[in-house]
Amino acid sequence: MRKGILLTCTLLIILFITGCRQEGEKSKKEMKELASQVAIEYLKVREGKDFIVDEVEFSDGTGLTDVFVYGHLRGKKDEKMSVLMDYENDFKVASIQKY
């Protein structure tokens, strides 16, 4: 009887952890999409540039809320840019880098 209860509790814990991880991945994907749209619109309005997103990365570390959107200008793959924004501050753009 105890073995069955222990097994049931273990399975419930595993299911809970797995479910939370999947929800986190979904949320992260949505945040990447939103960050991409913010970067595209920001560069179009502020700089008059047509930005193509190549990659989106989150800062590593506890308490960091930065997201980096890397890309290039349409038709100019050699003109690379990155947009840094804070996702906890309504995706406010902090800086733009050209490299």
C-alpha positions as CSV (number, residue, x, y, z in Angstrom):
1,M,0.0,0.0,0.0
2,R,2.8,2.4,0.9
3,K,4.7,1.6,-2.2
4,G,1.6,2.5,-4.3
5,I,1.2,5.8,-2.6
6,L,4.8,6.6,-2.9
7,L,4.8,5.7,-6.6
8,T,1.6,7.8,-7.2
9,C,3.2,10.9,-5.4
10,T,6.4,10.5,-7.4
11,L,4.4,10.4,-10.7
12,L,2.4,13.4,-9.7
13,I,5.5,15.4,-8.9
14,I,7.1,14.4,-12.2
15,L,4.0,15.5,-14.1
16,F,3.8,18.8,-12.3
17,I,7.5,19.6,-13.0
18,T,7.1,18.6,-16.7
19,G,4.0,20.7,-17.1
20,C,5.7,23.8,-15.6
21,R,8.6,23.4,-17.9
22,Q,6.4,23.2,-20.9
23,E,4.5,26.3,-19.8
24,G,7.8,28.2,-19.3
25,E,9.0,27.2,-22.9
26,K,5.7,28.4,-24.3
27,S,6.0,31.7,-22.5
28,K,9.6,32.1,-23.6
29,K,8.5,31.5,-27.2
30,E,5.8,34.2,-26.9
31,M,8.3,36.6,-25.4
32,K,10.8,36.0,-28.2
33,E,8.1,36.8,-30.8
34,L,7.0,39.9,-29.0
35,A,10.7,41.1,-28.6
36,S,11.2,40.5,-32.4
37,Q,8.1,42.6,-33.2
38,V,9.2,45.4,-30.9
39,A,12.7,45.5,-32.4
40,I,11.3,45.6,-36.0
41,E,8.8,48.4,-35.2
42,Y,11.4,50.4,-33.2
43,L,14.0,50.4,-35.9
44,K,11.4,51.1,-38.6
45,V,9.9,54.1,-36.7
46,R,13.0,55.5,-35.0
47,E,15.7,54.7,-37.6
48,G,13.7,54.2,-40.8
49,K,15.3,50.8,-41.2
50,D,13.8,47.5,-42.3
51,F,15.2,45.0,-39.7
52,I,15.2,41.3,-40.2
53,V,15.5,39.2,-37.0
54,D,18.0,36.4,-37.0
55,E,18.1,35.3,-33.4
56,V,16.7,36.2,-30.0
57,E,18.5,35.5,-26.7
58,F,17.8,36.1,-23.0
59,S,20.4,37.2,-20.6
60,D,21.7,34.5,-18.3
61,G,21.7,34.9,-14.6
62,T,19.3,35.4,-11.7
63,G,17.4,38.7,-11.8
64,L,18.4,39.7,-15.3
65,T,15.5,40.7,-17.5
66,D,17.3,41.7,-20.7
67,V,16.6,40.2,-24.1
68,F,18.9,40.7,-27.2
69,V,17.4,40.7,-30.7
70,Y,20.1,40.1,-33.3
71,G,19.5,40.7,-37.0
72,H,20.4,42.5,-40.2
73,L,19.0,45.1,-42.5
74,R,16.8,43.9,-45.4
75,G,18.9,43.3,-48.4
76,K,22.1,44.0,-46.5
77,K,23.1,40.9,-44.6
78,D,26.5,42.4,-43.8
79,E,24.9,45.3,-41.8
80,K,24.3,43.4,-38.6
81,M,22.5,45.0,-35.6
82,S,21.3,44.1,-32.2
83,V,18.6,45.6,-30.1
84,L,18.7,45.3,-26.3
85,M,15.5,45.6,-24.3
86,D,14.1,44.9,-20.9
87,Y,11.2,42.4,-21.0
88,E,10.0,43.3,-17.5
89,N,9.7,46.9,-18.4
90,D,7.3,46.5,-21.3
91,F,10.1,45.6,-23.7
92,K,11.6,49.1,-23.4
93,V,14.5,49.4,-25.8
94,A,17.7,50.2,-23.9
95,S,20.2,50.3,-26.8
96,I,21.0,49.6,-30.4
97,Q,24.3,48.3,-31.6
98,K,25.7,48.1,-35.1
99,Y,28.5,45.6,-35.8
